[in-house]
Amino acid sequence: QSALTQPPSASGSPGQSVTISCTGTSSDIGAYNYVSWYQQHPGKAPKLMIYEVNKRPSGVPDRFSGSKSGNTASLTVSGLQAEDEADYYCSSYGGAELFGGGTKLTVL
Amino acid sequence: EVYLVESGGGLVQPGGSLRLSCAASGFTFSTYWMDWVRQAPGKGLEWVASIKKDGSQKDYVDSVKGRFTIFRDNAQNSLYLQMNSLRVEDTAVYYCVRDRAYATFDCWGQGTLVTVSS
């Protein structure tokens, strides 16, 4: 069982917004502002989408945003597009297990 | 552009050994921590090991301590993972990743598959 807890699945229709949560503890998410989110399409390597809670690397659309409250971090995808369908993983510095279990995002 | 290219994966029997390599280009290799992350078939991501810029500090997930060794050659812009006493549960795609700071992995290789089976 992963130290960071994510819902196994999430879904939304094109154009809608969806939020994926990542719950940790006061030793990881609650203690550091080093939360990252990764997108992984089938058969591909993961891609960094958000780092340090809410920063986007160059080239990542601003439809992707991150936030944190207490021991829970969130990734919001606005204006859902078909290509957003993928697995999403959160991670946080400080945890015994670095990554969450992953959330499969389905665009309906 | 940043490139990380892994090699060395393959089929090995339980108890066997394998060495993974990662060739880095497009950035100043010696100024970054580097890590290995793995993904078992159909499963999530698991951090395996990390190494400091100069190789002076190494960390491992508990399940590989004493069996795996991470090391690097900054002159050759290369990262390695020596895997000994391999177990069936080590079967996974192994990714070489660049760590921008505090376990933030901003660049990933394409991965190399390690299969441990008799």
Interface residues (C-beta under 8 A of the other chain):
Chain A: S2 Y32 Y34 S36 Y38 A45 P46 K47 L48 Y51 E52 P57 Y89 S91 S92 Y93 E97 L98 F99 G100 G101 G102
Chain B: G44 L45 E46 W47 Y95 R100 A101 Y102 A103 T104 F105 D106 C107 W108 G109 Q110 G111
